[in-house]
Amino acid sequence: MSERLQKYLARSGVASRRKSEEFIAAGRVQVNGETVTEMGTTVGPGDIVWFDGRPVEPEPLEYHLLNKPAGVVSTVSDPGGGRTVVRLVASRVRLFPVGRLDQDTTGLIILTNDGALAHKLMHPRFEVDKVYLAEIEGAVGEAVLRKLRRGLELEDGPTAPARARLVSRHSGGSIVEIAIHQGRKRQVRRMLEAVGHPVVRLHRKKYAMLSDDDLAPGQSRVLSRREVEDLQRLVTAGKQ
């Protein structure tokens, strides 16, 4: 199957799609020996693509699951010099995180170079669940859980209904489990603050059907072929 040249370059690890478009416009890309500057150019099997005088081809697709520790940022790079999730995973290809966990939140995050699958896993339309354990201030009652289940009005709009249950209570606080399929910035923290229970600690224990079983903080593993196929089936179906 054919694909746009900028996507081919991105999959080859040359640069992002947007940056690849700049390289094409600058005349730095050749297809089958001819310089190409048109954005609509497509390439397919048998085409030979060169960038700055060297042949390039797509990197093999990789899929990793990381149990992110606290203090690590969920970005490819950090201008502030902090640790990033990408640096915790051993790979020779250009990986990027699927969505984000804020610096203080721990738990599961997928890293891959499969942009198509990553987009679907992050898009709320596909209703991919993310399950969190939150240690919060105060004793949570059923009325609070019902508010979370119905959805809340936040400053950036209403949240979709969540699944929420009380796990335990302890002196001065509670532990609740919350499942959402949206991925707004600090969403779970903001939801719990909105119902009067600020988060003390937050951990993502499950992403779709993937769990943190036997994966210590800072550890990662390669997803099995079966797991990748299950994720692809999940987003193809559009819902769990």
Sequence and secondary structure as in RCSB ss.txt:
>XXXX:A:sequence
MSERLQKYLARSGVASRRKSEEFIAAGRVQVNGETVTEMGTTVGPGDIVWFDGRPVEPEPLEYHLLNKPAGVVST
VSDPGGGRTVVRLVASRVRLFPVGRLDQDTTGLIILTNDGALAHKLMHPRFEVDKVYLAEIEGAVGEAVLRKLRR
GLELEDGPTAPARARLVSRHSGGSIVEIAIHQGRKRQVRRMLEAVGHPVVRLHRKKYAMLSDDDLAPGQSRVLSR
REVEDLQRLVTAGKQ
>XXXX:A:secstr
  EEHHHHHHHTTS  HHHHHHHHHTT EEETTEE   TT EE TT  EEETTEEE      EEEEEE TT BSS
S  TT   BGGGGS  SS  EESS   TT EEEEEEES HHHHHHHH GGG   EEEEEEEES   HHHHHHHHH
  EETTEE    EEEEEEEETTEEEEEEEES   TTHHHHHHHHTT  EEEEEEEEETTEE TT  TT EEE  H
HHHHHHHHHHHHS  
